[in-house]
């Protein structure tokens, strides 16, 4: 479920970059170039963060019945009934 969310965020970030990049002008000096470079930097950080989260999300491990039974046996063997 989380991987789908990260994939959606990656796609939205890609669309944002696709639409926003032609509007940014790096040739102008001053505040316009500073805004364009900071916007691009932050957009790439968002993209990189979502890509890392998508690639390195840990998989859920299903608890097997054997582990559950094994833990029950250990618990039962430690009970003193004497």
N, C-alpha and C positions, 0 to 999 in steps of 0.2 A: 504494500500500500504506500509506503514512504517513497519507494523508487518511482512510482507513478507521479507523485507530487514533485519530486526533484526533476523528473523528465519534463513535466509541464513547465516548471520554472526555467529550465534550460531553453526550452522552445520560446517562451515569452521573452527571455533575455535576448535570444537571437533575433527575434522580431524587432525588439526595441533597438538593437544595434543596427539592423538592416534599415529601419526607418530613420533613425537618428543620425547615422554617419554622414549622409549627404548634406544634412543641414549644418553640420559643424564646420567651421572655417578656421583652420590652423594658420592661415597666411596672415591674418590680421594680428596686429600687436596689441599688447595691453590686456585688458580684462576679458576680451572675447577669446583670445587664445588660451588664457588661463582657465576660463570656464570650459572650453572645448576639451582641453587636455585633462582637466580634473573629472569631467563627465565621462570621458572615455576610460580613464583609469578606474573609476568606481564601477562602471559597467563591466569592465573586464574582471574586477574583483568579485562581483556578483556571479558572473559566469564561471569563474574558476572555483569559487566556493560551492556552487551547486553541482558542478562537475565532480569535484572531489567527494561530495556527499553522495552523489549517485553511484560513483564507482566503488567507494569504500564503506557502504552501509553494511553492517554485519547481518548475516542471515540468521533468521530465527531457527533455533534448534528444537525439534520436537522431542519431548521427554518420552523415552521409550518405556515400555512396560517392564522390561527387565531391570532397568535402573530403579524404577519405583519399587519393584518387588525386592530388589537387593537392599535398598535402604530400609524397607520394612523388616527384613530378616535381621539386619544389624541392630535395629532398634529393639526387636524382640529378644535377641540374644543377650542384651545387656541388662535385662530385667532380672532382679534377684527375687526368687519366689520361696526362699527357704526360711 
